[in-house]
């Protein structure tokens, strides 16, 4: 069965508005104009090259995972999205439409303590308060878990479509048995502005041979026991016209592109 990647956000700490620049800074030569944007512009092609030929992350070894996470963290901290991405319709247009999942892997990897970084991404209010969203880590590479349904995404790029006007997200992926579609509504988190909290209400499998199976009722059954239809979230931690990076409630990191062929699977 197939599932989808779900959507995207990041938290930005408050600026220290009262710190004055050090006197020694006056004597430092100015940074080259555009140096930051140039670095970030170089990061995108480096990232796409690093995740190519990894089977959507499934075949990425520890060295590759470490390199990818390093580039991703540089992009997230160097150019975070606006905190009003999900509340400003004009900004949200950049998120609207189709994206293709090109890489998924855990946000943390098993490395020596000496190699760990204090700059790692950390989720804020991961359970989303009363929503009681599951945060048990999903450690599989090249796979996605949406609404509790795990799906192998190593053989095909999953399609994720955002309908900003209707506050809906739909994920589709072609599997060996047919086309799997999972979707639902989303809202902006009250604790993390760049987080989209999703309430799944649709799950269908269009079989290659036979009818379309509608198993959407499973989400309603789970909601009765859980007390909430909300079952997952994604923080958008980096966004450009070509690349989107996100983190999920189960500790996964996602890289998506507008162009389906931007990465060699």
Secondary structure, 3 states (H helix, E strand, C coil): CCCCCCCCCCCCCCCCCCCCCCHHHHHCCCCCCCHHHHHHHHHHHHHHHHHCCCCCCCCCCHHHHHHHHHHHHHHHHHCCCCCCCCCCHHHHCCCCEEEEEEEEEECCCCCCHHHCCCCCCCCCCCCCHHHCCCCCCCCCCCEEEECCEEEECCCCCCEEEEECCCCEEEEEEECCCEEEEEEEEEEECCCCCCEEEEEEEEEEEEECCCCEEECCHHHHHHHHHHCCCEEEEEEEEEECCCEEEEEECCCEEEEEECCCCCCCC
